Amino acid sequence: MPSTNPPSPPNPQQQQPPPPPPKTYTIAPHLSQYALPLNTFAAHQPADTFVVGAFIFSPNPSPQGPIPTTTSTAPKDPNPNPNPKASPLNTKTSPLNPNKNGPKTLLLQRSPHDSYPYHWEGPGGGIEPAQDATLLDGAAREVFEETGLRVVRFVDVVAVDRWKDKLHVISYDM
């Protein structure tokens, strides 16, 4: 009878998600309300659900050194328009700015198997109270999970949106 070896145990490093990003980012003073403990911030908006997004840009990249990145929070539309015409790009890469020395913005393309396939967006998602001590921590975590980048600093708030119902959709045609 041939001997068989039991299957090797799974590699624990392959099954565990990446570690959360360290909280080493800085914030502009006018963003201090977003650095309040999540339960304190939420107590003032008890009916709200918090979703964050990040706008990551490099104002003037330098070919001699690493590209500096800055981020700011922006609530993400919870019900984007699934209209395929709304996605102006159908390629894996986009020549949004052909000037190699000009400003750059990071966009992520959704998977073909995800909701709203092939749409472009910035990193973001829902706040996870078990992991995120503040809204800014949630934004930093989402950036890290979706891009592997660590937030260096939060510069400004791009937008704060509130909807009275869950049917509000921002649509666009290009």
N, C-alpha and C positions, 0 to 999 in steps of 0.2 A: 504494500500500500504506500503510495507516495506521500511524503510529508508535505504539509502546507504551512506556510508561515501565516500567522494572523495578520490582518491588514494593519499597516502602520497607523499609529494615532494621528489624527489631523494636526497639522502645524498650527499652534495657537496664534502665531503671528498673522497667518492668512485669514483667520476667522474674525479677528478683532478689528473694529474700525480704527482709523488713525487717531492718535491722541488729540484731544482738543487743543486749539491754539492757545499759547500762553497769553495772558492778559497784560501785554506789555505795550499796548498802543497808547497814544496820547490823544487828547480831545481838545478842541477849541473851547474856550470858557463859556461861550453862549450855548453849548450843547450839554451843559451840566444836568439839565432836567432828564436827559436820556441816559444819564449815568446813575440815576437814582436806583435803589433796589427795586426789582421788578414789582414786588407786592406793593410798595409805596406808590410807584408810578401808576399801576393798575387800579389802585383804590380811587384815584381821581377820574378814571374812565371805566367804571364797572361793566358797562355794556359792550365795551370794545374787545375785539380780537386783534392781536398785534401780529403784523407781518412786516418783515424788513427786507430791504434790498440794498444793494451797494452799487454805486457808480464809481468805477475804478478808472483812473485816468493818469496819464503822464503828460504834463503840459509841454515839456521840451526835452524829449529823450536825447541822451548823449551817446554817441557811438563808442566813447572811451570808457564808459562805466555802466553800472546797472541802471535799469530804468526805474526812476522813483515812482512809487505808487501812493496814491491817496484815495481814501474812500469816504463816502458819506452815506447816511442812511436815507432810505426813501421807502415808504410803504409800497408793497407790490399789489397790483390789481388782482383780487382773488378770483375774478371771473373773466379772463381775457377772451377776446373774440376769436372763435375757432375758424373764422373765415379764411380759407387759404389765400385769398387775394390780399389779405392783410400782411402777409409775409413778403416783403419786397425782394428778398434774396433767396435763391434756390441752390446756392453753391456752398461747399464746405468752408470756403474762405471768402472774404469780402474785401475788395479794394476800396474801403470807405475813405481812406485817406492815402492817396498815392505818394504824398510827400513824406519820405522816410524820416526827415528831421522834424516834422510837425507834431502836433499833439496826437496822442493815441488814447483810445477808449477800449476797454475790454468788454467784449460781448461773447456770450456762450450760445451755442446752437443746441436746441433741444434734440434729443434722440428721435429717430424715425419711429420708435415704438412708444414714445412718451405721449402724453396729451399735448396737443398743439405741436405736432411733429414739424421739425425743421425751423421753428420760429426762433428768432434771436432775442436774447434778454440778458440782463445783468444778473449776477448771482443774488440769491435771496431765498426767503422762505419764512415759515412760521417760527415764532418764538417757542422754545421748549423750556417751560418753567423749571423742570428738574435739572436742566443743564445751564440755563442762561440766568445769571444774576441780574443783568440789566438788558435793556434793548440793544445797547451797543455791543454787549457780549454776544447777543444773538446774531447780530449782523456780522461780527467777526467770525463766529462759528460757521455761519452759512458760507461766507467767503472761503474759509479754509476747506470746508467739506466739498464745495463745488469746484474749487480751483487749485487747492493746495497752497494758495498764497496766504501770508499772514498780514493782517492789517497793521500798518505802521501808525497811522493817525486818522482821526475823523476830523474833517474840515468843516462841513456844513450839512444842513438838512436840505435835501432837494425838494421834497414834497411831503405833506401830511394830508391824507385823504380820509374822509369819513363818508360812509354810505348808510342811508336809512334802511335800505333793503339789500338783499343779496343778489338782486337782479341787475344792479348797476354794472354796465360794461363800458369800457372805453374802447371805441373801435377807430380804426384808421384805414384809409386806402391810399396807396401810393401809385 
